[in-house]
Amino acid sequence: MTSVRPDGLLHVVRPGALTTVQDAGRTGWAHLGVGRAGALDAPAARLANRLVGNAPGAALLETTVTGCAVRPDRPVVAVVGGAGCRVSVDGRPVAWGAPVRVPAGAVLDVGPAVDGVRGYLAFAGGLVPEPVLGSRSADLLSGLGPAPLRAGDTLPLGQPAGEPPDGEGPVPWPGAPVELVLPLHPGPRHTWFTPAALRTLTTADYRVSPHSNRIGLRTEGPALERARDGELPSEGMVLGAVQVPPDGRPVVFLNDHPTTGGYPVVGVVAETALAGAAQAVPGTRVRFVVRT
């Protein structure tokens, strides 16, 4: 990915609880200890980009729970999708989940999430901060990429490729899961747990913990009992790995996960199932279903 000449600036008026720049992620560097990052709800990010005429992996904003507010210094077409919320331009309500035209100097305000956790703001032309190792994504664990937004920050806007697609009609955006069903492939360290613990993992009532973040979806529920003591030497970790720390509650690794770790991994969740984890609000029931 090369540098792109900016075609305007996006001014941050209200950064929200946690708003970051994300794209398709920083792949191919795990052997050097660099994680993937990228939009947690990848399908929502791709759809938002499509609706403004961007490439699927163009950089956009990912909000967390409380939304954000921004002001472009040139007219721009934008889409707010992902978590459901109220959207306004200079205080006037506008459509959520569909392209809207934001005049130069107007404030695009994304309200708190009413359905889900993470919202996606795509702008025609994308955001074009300087890429790091081929990606513009912010990685909260490593600190690579743009820092989380703060009031007064500016972000460069790219040049739109053309007019956004027209005539698609209403687009069906997935809602937040009522129950998060995670298909689990056992291993590589499932033998570190008792047979009773493995039954508990697939039958107990786990819930999404409010301490979840971009690094991992933490769960609340019964602890998994170990069949052996001690800890592993640090070994490689992958997206979707279900690691079990000393408290015994499973943690599902998400995009900003560490690339190595010393707690046993009882199984791995398929990447295709992780978009729901990005939108599961605290308290959502989590069900692990074994796939062999």
C-alpha positions in Angstrom: 0.0 0.0 0.0 1.4 3.4 -1.0 0.8 6.9 0.2 -2.2 8.6 -1.3 -2.5 12.4 -1.8 -5.2 13.7 0.5 -8.2 15.4 -1.0 -9.5 17.1 2.1 -9.5 16.7 5.9 -11.9 15.2 8.4 -12.0 17.1 11.7 -12.9 15.2 14.9 -15.5 17.1 16.9 -16.4 14.3 19.4 -14.2 11.2 19.5 -16.6 8.9 21.5 -15.5 6.2 23.9 -13.2 4.5 21.3 -13.1 5.4 17.7 -10.3 4.0 15.5 -9.3 4.0 11.8 -9.6 0.4 10.4 -9.3 -1.3 7.1 -9.0 -5.0 6.1 -6.1 -5.5 8.4 -2.4 -6.0 8.5 -1.9 -9.5 7.3 1.3 -11.5 6.8 3.4 -10.2 9.7 2.5 -12.6 12.6 5.8 -14.3 12.3 7.4 -11.0 13.3 5.0 -10.5 16.2 2.7 -8.1 14.4 -1.0 -8.8 14.7 -3.7 -8.4 12.2 -5.9 -5.5 13.5 -8.6 -4.4 11.0 -12.4 -3.9 11.4 -13.9 -6.3 13.9 -17.1 -6.6 12.0 -15.6 -7.1 8.6 -18.8 -7.7 6.6 -20.3 -4.4 8.0 -17.1 -2.5 7.0 -17.2 -4.0 3.5 -20.8 -3.1 3.0 -20.3 0.5 4.3 -17.5 0.9 1.8 -19.5 -0.6 -1.1 -22.3 1.9 -0.5 -20.0 4.9 -0.9 -18.2 3.4 -3.9 -14.9 2.4 -2.2 -12.9 -0.7 -2.5 -13.8 -3.3 0.1 -10.7 -2.7 2.2 -10.7 1.1 2.2 -10.0 2.7 5.6 -12.9 3.9 7.6 -13.9 4.7 11.2 -14.9 2.1 13.7 -16.9 3.5 16.7 -17.6 1.7 20.0 -20.9 2.1 21.8 -21.1 5.9 22.0 -20.5 6.9 18.4 -18.6 10.1 17.4 -19.0 13.4 15.5 -16.8 14.6 12.6 -16.7 17.6 10.3 -15.3 17.3 6.7 -13.8 20.4 5.1 -15.1 19.4 1.7 -18.4 17.9 0.6 -18.4 14.1 1.1 -20.7 11.2 0.8 -20.8 9.0 3.9 -22.5 5.9 5.2 -23.0 5.0 8.9 -23.6 1.3 9.4 -22.9 -1.6 11.7 -24.4 -0.9 15.1 -27.8 0.8 14.8 -27.9 4.4 16.0 -29.3 7.9 15.3 -27.4 9.9 12.6 -27.7 13.6 12.0 -26.0 16.3 9.8 -25.9 19.7 11.6 -28.7 18.5 13.9 -30.9 17.3 11.1 -31.8 13.6 11.2 -30.5 11.6 8.2 -30.6 8.0 7.1 -28.6 5.3 8.9 -27.3 2.5 6.7 -27.5 4.5 3.5 -25.4 7.1 1.7 -25.9 10.7 2.8 -24.3 13.9 1.5 -22.4 15.9 4.1 -21.7 19.5 3.0 -18.3 21.1 3.7 -18.1 22.3 7.3 -21.2 20.3 8.4 -21.1 18.1 11.5 -21.9 14.4 10.9 -23.0 13.1 14.3 -23.2 9.4 15.0 -25.3 8.8 18.2 -24.9 6.0 20.8 -25.5 2.4 19.6 -29.1 1.2 20.2 -28.4 -2.2 18.6 -24.9 -3.7 18.7 -21.6 -2.3 19.8 -19.5 -1.1 16.8 -20.5 1.3 14.1 -18.7 2.0 10.8 -18.4 5.3 9.1 -17.3 5.1 5.5 -16.5 8.2 3.4 -16.3 8.2 -0.4 -12.6 8.1 -1.2 -11.8 6.5 2.1 -9.5 7.7 4.9 -5.8 7.9 3.8 -3.5 8.3 6.8 0.0 7.0 6.2 0.0 3.2 6.0 2.1 1.1 8.4 3.2 -2.3 7.1 0.6 -2.2 4.4 -2.4 -1.2 6.5 -4.0 1.9 7.9 -5.6 0.0 10.8 -5.0 1.0 14.4 -3.8 -1.9 16.6 -4.5 -1.2 20.2 -2.2 -3.9 21.5 0.9 -3.0 19.5 0.3 0.7 19.1 0.8 0.5 15.3 -1.3 2.7 13.0 -3.2 5.9 13.8 -3.9 6.5 17.5 -7.5 6.3 18.7 -9.3 9.5 17.8 -9.2 12.6 20.1 -11.1 15.8 19.9 -9.3 18.2 17.5 -7.6 15.5 15.5 -7.7 15.6 11.7 -7.7 12.7 9.2 -6.9 13.0 5.5 -9.7 12.1 3.1 -9.0 10.3 -0.2 -10.2 11.3 -3.7 -13.5 9.6 -4.5 -13.2 7.2 -7.5 -16.6 8.4 -8.8 -20.2 8.8 -7.9 -21.4 6.2 -5.3 -23.6 3.4 -6.7 -27.2 4.3 -7.0 -30.5 2.5 -7.0 -29.6 -0.4 -4.7 -32.7 0.2 -2.5 -32.8 -0.6 1.2 -29.8 -2.7 2.3 -30.3 -5.5 5.0 -27.8 -4.8 7.8 -27.5 -7.7 10.3 -28.6 -6.8 13.8 -26.8 -7.6 17.0 -27.0 -11.3 18.0 -29.5 -12.3 20.6 -27.4 -15.4 21.2 -23.8 -15.7 20.0 -23.2 -19.2 18.6 -19.5 -19.8 18.1 -18.4 -23.0 16.2 -15.4 -24.4 18.0 -12.7 -26.6 16.5 -11.1 -28.4 19.5 -7.4 -28.1 20.3 -4.6 -27.7 20.2 -4.5 -27.9 24.1 -7.9 -29.3 24.9 -6.2 -32.3 26.7 -5.1 -29.8 29.4 -8.8 -29.8 30.6 -10.8 -32.5 32.3 -13.6 -34.2 30.3 -16.1 -32.5 32.7 -14.6 -29.1 31.7 -15.0 -29.8 28.0 -18.7 -30.7 28.6 -19.1 -27.5 30.6 -17.6 -25.5 27.7 -20.3 -26.7 25.3 -23.3 -26.8 27.7 -22.9 -24.0 30.3 -24.5 -20.6 30.2 -21.7 -18.2 29.3 -22.3 -14.5 28.7 -20.3 -11.7 27.1 -18.3 -9.8 29.7 -18.3 -6.0 29.8 -14.5 -6.3 29.9 -14.4 -7.5 26.3 -12.5 -5.3 23.8 -10.8 -5.5 20.4 -8.2 -7.8 21.9 -10.6 -10.5 23.0 -14.2 -11.3 23.8 -14.2 -12.2 27.5 -16.9 -14.5 29.0 -18.6 -14.8 32.3 -19.7 -18.2 33.5 -18.3 -21.4 35.1 -14.5 -21.9 35.2 -13.0 -24.7 33.2 -11.1 -27.2 35.3 -7.6 -28.1 34.3 -6.4 -31.7 34.0 -2.8 -30.7 34.5 -1.0 -27.9 36.4 1.6 -25.5 35.2 1.8 -23.2 32.2 2.9 -23.6 28.6 6.0 -22.0 27.0 4.7 -19.1 24.9 3.4 -20.3 21.6 1.8 -18.8 18.5 -1.8 -17.5 18.7 -4.3 -17.1 15.9 -7.5 -15.1 15.3 -10.4 -16.9 17.0 -8.2 -18.9 19.5 -10.1 -19.6 22.7 -7.6 -19.2 25.4 -8.3 -20.1 29.0 -6.4 -17.9 31.6 -6.0 -18.8 35.2 -9.5 -17.8 36.2 -10.8 -20.5 33.9 -13.2 -18.3 31.8 -12.7 -18.6 28.1 -11.5 -15.6 26.1 -12.0 -15.5 22.3 -9.2 -13.7 20.6 -10.2 -11.0 18.2 -8.3 -8.8 15.8 -5.9 -7.1 18.2 -4.9 -10.3 19.9 -1.3 -11.0 20.9 0.6 -13.2 18.4 2.0 -15.4 21.2 0.7 -16.6 24.6 1.3 -19.1 27.4 -2.2 -20.1 28.5 -3.7 -23.2 26.9 -6.0 -22.8 23.9 -8.9 -25.2 24.3 -10.2 -24.6 20.7 -10.4 -22.2 17.8 -13.5 -20.4 16.5 -13.9 -20.1 12.8 -13.1 -16.6 11.5 -16.5 -16.4 9.7 -18.3 -16.5 13.0 -16.4 -13.6 14.6 -18.4 -10.7 13.1 -21.2 -11.5 15.6 -18.7 -11.2 18.4 -18.0 -7.6 17.3 -21.6 -6.7 17.9 -22.6 -8.8 20.9 -23.5 -6.5 23.8 -22.4 -7.4 27.4 -24.7 -10.0 28.8 -25.4 -11.7 25.5 -25.5 -15.5 25.8 -22.5 -17.3 24.3 -22.8 -20.9 23.1 -19.8 -22.9 21.9 -20.7 -25.6 19.4 -18.0 -28.2 18.7 -17.0 -28.8 15.1 -14.7 -31.8 14.4 
